[in-house]
Amino acid sequence: MLTIHAAPLVLPAGAAPGTDAPGTDTAVADGAVLVDGDRITTVGPYDEVAEQAPGARVRRWPGVLTPGLRQWHPLWLLRHCYHPDPREADELGEEPLWGEKLAALGDLPETRWSGSVRRGVQRMLRYGTTAVASPGARFRDPLVATAVARSGLAVVGTSGAPGTLLGERPGLDPFAEGYDLRGTVHAPLSVGGRADLAVFDVPDETALRERGAVTCVATVLAGRLVYRAR
């Protein structure tokens, strides 16, 4: 099924078709991405994209549309943090538990860790994450490997990764390291490439960096709408 995702495009340098100048970011005020199955077929101004697919389903989004984001620390966030079940929210809250709070839970059985890892992966999707980084682009931890594979998240290498998490607590927001969009996206929106997109309810890239990926309203993973804010 053909789907047009329509919103102003914010495309980091090297992430837009036809942009050759190094260091040049691209914005398309009335932009769109045409997706066929799990692939991108066209990126550009909405009128041009819509003309190529008159019968396509159109999803119009608030804010800006960018390539999907990359999470540098998935193993740490999934295996050194516990993600409470919603049924545990009254007792444990909704934020990831780590350090002393995690230790206070005692030795968790594998079934409980498995649920935590699955929830952690799902919560990453709420931040526009479409790729997770790991040495060798693979996970040795079976719980993480299984959850990531089932989610469809791309697994990429750690070249260029920062050494430590910043801040006082772990963050699911890929912008937590202080990167701009160019240092946070994992792949360009290229024709023929996998349709990994994120939409943020902000007016521009500056606001996105200031407010972070918590502003995500939609995540498209391999053409599938896997998260949509209510």
Backbone torsions as a table, in degrees:
resi	resn	phi	psi	omega
1	MET	NA	132.2	178.2
2	LEU	-81.9	132.4	178.8
3	THR	-133.1	133.0	174.4
4	ILE	-103.8	122.1	173.1
5	HIS	-99.4	113.8	-171.9
6	ALA	-112.2	125.4	176.4
7	ALA	-175.9	160.1	172.3
8	PRO	-54.6	130.7	-178.3
9	LEU	-91.8	136.0	170.2
10	VAL	-120.9	109.3	-172.3
11	LEU	-120.4	114.2	178.6
12	PRO	-61.7	161.0	178.4
13	ALA	-52.1	132.3	-178.9
14	GLY	83.4	-0.9	-177.5
15	ALA	-108.6	10.8	-179.2
16	ALA	-130.1	138.2	177.9
17	PRO	-59.8	134.8	174.0
18	GLY	83.1	6.5	177.8
19	THR	-98.9	112.1	-175.5
20	ASP	-103.4	-22.6	-173.8
21	ALA	-74.5	121.0	179.3
22	PRO	-64.1	141.9	176.9
23	GLY	79.0	6.9	-178.1
24	THR	-103.9	116.7	174.8
25	ASP	-85.3	157.8	-176.2
26	THR	-125.3	137.2	173.8
27	ALA	-127.4	136.6	176.9
28	VAL	-122.1	107.7	-170.9
29	ALA	-58.5	-44.9	178.7
30	ASP	-114.8	71.2	-171.0
31	GLY	-98.5	172.9	179.2
32	ALA	-163.4	155.3	174.6
33	VAL	-127.7	126.6	177.7
34	LEU	-96.1	126.9	-176.9
35	VAL	-119.2	131.5	175.6
36	ASP	-121.1	106.7	-174.9
37	GLY	66.6	-119.8	179.7
38	ASP	-104.0	12.4	-175.1
39	ARG	-120.7	151.6	173.2
40	ILE	-87.2	130.9	178.8
41	THR	-108.8	-26.7	179.7
42	THR	-152.8	142.9	173.9
43	VAL	-134.1	130.8	178.4
44	GLY	163.2	-160.5	178.0
45	PRO	-61.5	144.8	-174.5
46	TYR	-57.0	-45.5	-176.7
47	ASP	-58.8	-41.0	-179.5
48	GLU	-69.3	-39.9	179.6
49	VAL	-67.2	-45.5	-178.6
50	ALA	-64.5	-33.0	179.2
51	GLU	-63.6	-31.0	-179.9
52	GLN	-77.4	-19.9	-176.4
53	ALA	-140.8	72.5	-174.9
54	PRO	-62.9	-24.1	-179.2
55	GLY	-98.2	8.3	-175.0
56	ALA	-73.1	150.4	172.0
57	ARG	-71.2	137.4	-178.4
58	VAL	-113.4	124.7	172.1
59	ARG	-110.7	114.2	177.5
60	ARG	-98.7	128.3	-174.6
61	TRP	-115.0	149.2	171.7
62	PRO	-77.5	155.6	174.7
63	GLY	81.8	-142.0	-175.1
64	VAL	-123.4	152.0	178.9
65	LEU	-110.6	133.2	-177.8
66	THR	-134.3	169.1	166.8
67	PRO	-60.6	157.1	176.4
68	GLY	-62.9	156.6	-174.9
69	LEU	-97.3	163.5	-180.0
70	ARG	-115.1	133.2	175.4
71	GLN	-98.7	119.8	-175.8
72	TRP	-76.3	-25.5	-168.5
73	HIS	-122.2	47.8	-175.5
74	PRO	-64.4	-40.4	-177.2
75	LEU	-64.8	-42.1	178.7
76	TRP	-63.3	-45.2	-176.8
77	LEU	-70.0	-27.5	-176.3
78	LEU	-94.9	-26.4	-175.4
79	ARG	-115.5	-9.8	175.6
80	HIS	-115.2	8.0	175.1
81	CYS	-133.2	144.9	174.8
82	TYR	-106.2	128.4	-179.7
83	HIS	-101.6	107.0	-174.0
84	PRO	-61.2	145.0	171.6
85	ASP	-69.4	145.9	177.0
86	PRO	-53.3	-29.3	179.0
87	ARG	-71.7	-13.7	178.7
88	GLU	-99.4	1.9	-171.3
89	ALA	-60.5	-38.5	-179.0
90	ASP	-62.5	-34.4	-177.6
91	GLU	-90.0	-41.5	-170.7
92	LEU	-110.8	-8.8	-175.9
93	GLY	82.0	-169.2	-176.3
94	GLU	-115.0	-9.4	-177.6
95	GLU	-86.5	154.8	176.2
96	PRO	-57.6	139.3	177.8
97	LEU	-101.7	134.5	-179.4
98	TRP	-148.8	173.7	177.8
99	GLY	58.7	-130.8	-176.0
100	GLU	-63.2	-36.4	-179.4
101	LYS	-67.6	-37.2	176.6
102	LEU	-68.6	-43.3	-179.8
103	ALA	-60.6	-32.5	-179.1
104	ALA	-66.3	-18.5	178.4
105	LEU	-77.1	-13.8	-179.4
106	GLY	78.7	-165.1	179.7
107	ASP	-77.6	111.7	-178.5
108	LEU	-84.4	136.2	176.1
109	PRO	-67.5	159.7	-177.1
110	GLU	-59.5	-35.4	-179.8
111	THR	-62.5	-37.1	179.3
112	ARG	-73.2	-39.2	176.0
113	TRP	-63.8	-39.1	-179.9
114	SER	-59.9	-43.7	177.2
115	GLY	-63.6	-39.9	178.8
116	SER	-62.0	-44.4	-179.5
117	VAL	-62.7	-43.6	178.9
118	ARG	-61.0	-43.7	179.6
119	ARG	-66.1	-38.1	177.6
120	GLY	-61.1	-42.7	177.7
121	VAL	-61.8	-45.5	-180.0
122	GLN	-62.8	-35.6	-179.9
123	ARG	-73.3	-28.6	173.2
124	MET	-61.3	-38.2	-179.8
125	LEU	-61.9	-28.2	179.7
126	ARG	-70.5	-11.0	179.4
127	TYR	-107.8	20.6	177.5
128	GLY	75.6	13.2	-178.3
129	THR	-76.9	128.5	175.8
130	THR	-125.4	-3.5	178.3
131	ALA	-144.9	146.9	177.0
132	VAL	-127.0	143.0	-174.5
133	ALA	-100.7	140.9	176.5
134	SER	-155.1	145.2	177.9
135	PRO	-54.2	132.1	-178.6
136	GLY	72.8	7.1	-179.2
137	ALA	55.9	39.0	175.9
138	ARG	-153.8	157.4	178.4
139	PHE	-112.4	133.1	176.8
140	ARG	-88.3	-26.0	178.4
141	ASP	-69.3	119.9	-173.5
142	PRO	-65.3	-34.9	179.6
143	LEU	-65.0	-43.9	179.9
144	VAL	-68.8	-45.0	-178.9
145	ALA	-58.4	-43.3	-178.9
146	THR	-67.3	-46.2	-178.0
147	ALA	-64.0	-41.8	179.9
148	VAL	-66.9	-43.3	179.6
149	ALA	-61.6	-42.4	-179.7
150	ARG	-67.9	-31.2	-178.9
151	SER	-72.9	-28.4	-175.3
152	GLY	90.8	0.3	176.4
153	LEU	-57.7	138.3	174.4
154	ALA	-72.5	143.1	176.1
155	VAL	-110.1	121.4	-176.5
156	VAL	-121.8	166.9	179.3
157	GLY	-74.5	177.8	-174.7
158	THR	-106.7	16.1	178.7
159	SER	-58.7	125.4	-179.9
160	GLY	85.9	4.7	-177.5
161	ALA	-71.8	145.7	173.5
162	PRO	-70.9	158.6	-175.1
163	GLY	-81.5	-30.7	-174.8
164	THR	-139.6	158.1	172.6
165	LEU	-73.9	141.5	176.4
166	LEU	-93.2	161.2	176.2
167	GLY	92.6	178.8	-175.5
168	GLU	-92.1	-10.4	179.3
169	ARG	-148.5	160.0	-180.0
170	PRO	-65.0	146.5	-178.8
171	GLY	-130.9	136.3	176.1
172	LEU	-80.2	-10.1	-178.3
173	ASP	-76.4	117.2	179.2
174	PRO	-61.5	-18.0	177.6
175	PHE	-82.3	-0.4	-176.5
176	ALA	-61.6	-23.8	179.9
177	GLU	-76.2	-7.8	-178.6
178	GLY	90.4	8.1	178.6
179	TYR	-71.5	154.3	167.1
180	ASP	-83.4	-177.8	-176.7
181	LEU	-62.2	-37.8	-177.8
182	ARG	-61.2	-33.1	179.7
183	GLY	-89.2	2.4	-174.5
184	THR	-115.7	-31.7	178.7
185	VAL	-69.9	154.6	-176.5
186	HIS	-105.4	-15.6	179.9
187	ALA	-161.4	152.8	178.3
188	PRO	-73.0	163.5	169.7
189	LEU	-86.1	88.6	-174.8
190	SER	-111.7	142.8	178.1
191	VAL	-60.8	126.8	-176.2
192	GLY	92.1	-13.4	179.1
193	GLY	-80.9	168.5	179.9
194	ARG	-66.8	140.1	-176.8
195	ALA	-83.2	82.9	176.0
196	ASP	-112.9	109.9	-173.3
197	LEU	-131.2	158.7	173.1
198	ALA	-141.5	146.2	180.0
199	VAL	-124.8	132.5	-176.8
200	PHE	-126.0	134.9	-177.4
201	ASP	-83.8	69.3	177.2
202	VAL	-138.6	159.8	-177.1
203	PRO	-78.7	-25.2	-175.2
204	ASP	-163.2	179.8	-176.9
205	GLU	-65.8	-36.2	178.7
206	THR	-60.3	-45.5	178.6
207	ALA	-65.7	-34.5	178.4
208	LEU	-63.1	-44.9	-179.6
209	ARG	-67.2	-36.5	-178.8
210	GLU	-70.6	-41.7	-174.7
211	ARG	-93.3	-23.3	175.4
212	GLY	85.4	178.3	-174.9
213	ALA	-75.8	-2.7	173.0
214	VAL	-62.1	-16.0	179.0
215	THR	-82.1	4.0	-177.9
216	CYS	-61.3	133.3	176.2
217	VAL	-115.0	-13.4	178.7
218	ALA	-160.3	142.2	173.8
219	THR	-129.5	126.9	178.2
220	VAL	-112.9	121.0	-175.2
221	LEU	-119.7	113.4	-177.4
222	ALA	52.0	42.8	177.6
223	GLY	84.4	-10.2	-178.3
224	ARG	-96.0	134.6	174.7
225	LEU	-78.6	100.7	-173.7
226	VAL	-99.1	-12.7	175.4
227	TYR	-149.4	136.0	174.4
228	ARG	-144.6	122.9	-179.9
229	ALA	-66.6	144.6	179.1
230	ARG	-82.5	NA	NA
